[in-house]
C-alpha cells in the first residue's frame, strides 16, 4: 500500500496550516490498527488537507492513496474515507460559476475541477463497495455513487437492486437517500425516481423506510406526495416509537413487497440509451462531514471528529431510530413553502411522548418560523409547553427558539413567566470568560414588552458585574422598565473610567437611552468627559446617544456639546451635533457641522450626517441639492439615507420614492429602512409602483432576509417589522403623500 507516496514532493505543497510534509503521516494514520490514530488522521485530513471543503495541490495528490485505502478490506473505518473522497470530488462548477470567477480564484477553481475529474474517474470502485462486508462502507457508498458516478441510470438500477437484499436498516435509508440525490442531479430521471419512491412510501415493509421515501419524494418530486402527508408521517412516527427498529431486523415483509422494499420491476419503463443519459447538474458544494455510523464501540479522541462523534453518540443514546430526525429535516426541506403542512407536522411532533422527538421538533420549528411567514400561534404555544419539561435540553431548546421570536412569542408568554418564577437562580448566566448575560426566557419575555421580566432585570442590575444585554432588554420593555432607571443611574455613577469602562457602562447607557431618563444627565456627562483612550470613541458615542434621547432634559450638557461640534468633519462632531439639536433645537449651530459631514471621505460618516440632517426637517432645506447629488453615489446605503433625508428636508417625494424603490429591488436588507420612510410618507396611492412593491412583499411567504446556510438572531423581528410597516404605508397613517 501507498506505493510511491515517498516520491511525492509533499514539502513543496501547502495545506491550510502550512507545508504539507505531514500528509504522508496522515494517510498512513488512516490505515492504522489503532482507532484513536485513525480518527486523529481523519480529523487532520478534514482540518488541514480538505479544510472547510478547500482543495489544495496536496489534496489532489492524496486522491490515489485514498482510493487504495477504500478498496483494502484490511483497513478499518473505510466508510470515513469514502465520505472524504465524496467531499473532495463532489463539487460541480457550472457555467454560471465560471463566469463569476476572478483571477485570484482561478487556481482554486482548477483544483476543484481536477479533484472532481480524478475522483469521478475512480468512482467505479464504489459499485463493489455497495455490498462490502463493512456496514460503514455500505453506508457511505450509495451517496458516493450518486454524487460522483458519470452514469446515473446504472447507479439508480444498482440502488434498487441492492435495497431488497441489504440487511442493515440505516444502509437501506442511505440507498433511498442516494436515489433522491440522483434525481436532483439528473432531472430527467426525477419522474422515474419519484414513481419508485412513491411505491416505497406506500408499500415498504418498515416505517423508517417509508418515511425515508417520503422525505426524498418531497425533495425531488413533491407533486408525488400523498395529499394526506401529515397524518401519514404522524402515523409512521407512532409506529417507529412503538416498535423501535434495529439494524438487521427486517421484520414481516408482507406478501405484496419483496424483502427490504420494492425492487425494480420488469414492466418499468425502459432505461434510456447512452446517448440520452442526462448531463450532471450542480451539486451542493458543502463538504460531506464525517458521520456517526453507530458501527461498533465508539473510541473517544481529543479531535474535532472525535468530539463530534461523541456529541452525536450522547445525543442519540437510547434512541431506537436515531436517524429519524434527519429524515424529518429532509422532509421539511422538501416541503419547502408548504407552511401549513409543515406546521401541522411539527405540532404533532411537539405532542409526542418521545422527548427526543420533541427536541428535534422544537429546533425545526425555529428553522421554519425563521424562514417562512405564517400563522404560528398554536406551534409557538406548543414550544412554550416544553419549558416546563424536566429534561433540560428540551427546555433549553425551547427557550432559545422563543428568544428569537420577539412578538411572535406572545402565545408562550405565560409559560416563559412561569419558567422564570420557578428558577430565579437562572435569570443571569455566567461564563468562564466575558461578561454575564441574561438567560433566554428573560430576553424572550422582555422582547415581548412583558412586565414580568422586570424583576429579573432588577436582579441583574444588583450583581457585581452587570449583564451585557440588560440595556437591550430595557429597550424592548420601554416605559414598563421605568422603575429600573434609578438602578441604572446608580450603577453608571459607580463605573470606573478605566480601560474596562466601555464594557461596564455601555449596557447602562443603552438602558438609560431607551428610557429617555433625563435625570441621569449628570452621570452620563461624567462618562462623556472622562472616557478613557481605550474604546473611548465607542463610549462617547453611547453617551452622546443617551444625551440626545433625553432631549431638553439634558440642557446642562449644551456647553459640552457645543465644544464637541467645533471639530467639523469628524464622526464625533456629527454625533455631538445630533445630540445638540435634540437637546437645544439650535439648527444654526449644528447645520454647518452636518454639511461638513456630508463631505467626509468615510461613507459611514456621510451616512450619519445625512440621517442627522433629515432629523432637522425643513430647517435643513438648504442641503437638498447636496443630498440630491448623493442619489447617484455608488454606495447603496448612502443613497437610501440621502433619499430619505431629501424627503425630510424638502417634502418632495418623487425623487425619493424612485430612489428607494430602486434600492428595494437591489438589496433586500434595505427594505425595512425603505418601508419606514414610505410608512411616514403615506398614504401610498393605490396602483402606484410603491403600492405594487409593498403588496408583493405582503403576499410573499418567504421572509425577506432569509439566508441560506445562516441566520441572524433578529431576522424574524426585522421581517415582522417590515410586514407591519408595509401595512401601515398602505393604510396611510403617515403625514404626507407619495404621489
C-alpha angles and dihedrals in degrees: 000000000000093000108183096013092124091051092064113098094232093162091064090059131070138211131191094295104037137278114022095221090116093061096092089056090051092049092050088047090060088061095046122126088223111090092207092052091049092051093046090051092050089049089052092051093053094039100049115004095043098020111180090340095307120147118215131178088263089053089057091047090054096057099086092048092048089054089052089055097050095052095048108093090198091068115089126217092025090153089074090053091050089053090049091053090047090054094046094049101031100088119109122195111202127194094266090055091050091054091056098050115111127205094267091057099047095092092048092048090050090053091052091050093048091047091051091049094047097048093041090052090058097038092106089083089069089068089067094042093058088078096037119142090237109083090204090061092046088051093056100038100072095058090044090056094045092049102040114023118101096215109063094175091060090045092051092049091051093049091053092046093049098048098074094051100039108110099194117083096208091051090050088056089051090054090055092046090051090053089054090050090052090053092049093049096042108036097186086067094051095093092051092047090046093056091051093047090049090056091048092048091055104033112022116125100236130052090226092057092047090050090049090052092050091049093053091042089056090053102046106020110015093167087069094062116113116257090238094051094140098057090040092055092042090054092050091051090052090051091050091051095048096046111029109211120231129204111267096016108114095170124194107352095194126224098272101055130056119240113295098009137307119329129204110284129218092238093058115117113278119268115253116253125249093272092057098047105128120241118249118268123216116286127214104274095214113120115251105248120219109270130217104241098180091230112152127325116335116238112211114224131175093244131107091250090047093050092048091051092047091051090048091049091051092047093050099038109134095007116139091204110019090172093063093090091055091050091051092048089051090049091051091050089052093048086057109163096011089109095165093056093044092049093049091048093050091047089056091048091050089057092053119121087224108094093199091055089051091051089054090046093051091053093046090048089058090051093049096049091044093057106030137047119228148117104298104163096115093043093049092049090053091050088051090053089064091065091079095051114115091224102098095206091056095048091044093051091050091049093053093049093049091048090063095048099071106179093006089067091072095107088060097046095107091047090051092049091049090051091054093046091050095053116028090164091069097056093102125035122211126203137202088249133015131032123310120262139204117265119250097256091054092050092044093052092045091051087057090056088241114161090215087080093062097084090055091052091047089053091048090054091057096056119102089249117035117230110259094231100049092103093054091050091051088051092058093046093051115175090002088072094051092113087067094063093091094052092046091051093047094049091048090054089055096053113116110227096228132116091295094052097104094055092048099040104038096073090049093047090049090053094048090047091053091050094044085225099181092176087073093064093109092054092046091048090053089056093045093052097042102040108145124233093253108082087342093139091056091047093050090050091054091047093049091050089052093051091048091052090053091060116186090355087076096057092131087068094061096095090050092048093048089054091052095051091059089085099070120189094038128108092238091053091054092048091048090048091053090051093045091053092049092048102038107014089224102153093173091061097048104034097076090048093052093045088054089049090060088063095055120128089227117083091209091057092047090051091050091050092049092051091048092049089052089056089060090060117188090356086076097046090124090073095058094103091051092050091047089055091057092059088086096048117129093233108086097203091052089051090053094048091046092049093051092046090049091058092045094053098036106026090223112133108181098079093038096051093047092052093045095050091049090052090046090061095042099052125017091201092070093058097096091052091047093047091050089059094044090050091053091048096048154168094077106211114248111253095020124130089251092053091050092052093048094047091048089055092050094053094048112106096200118078112250095234100044111140126201110237097005147039143193126240091238098044095107092046092050093048094048088048089053092052092050091050092049090054091046092051091050092047090053104229093146129099105253146018135269094211 
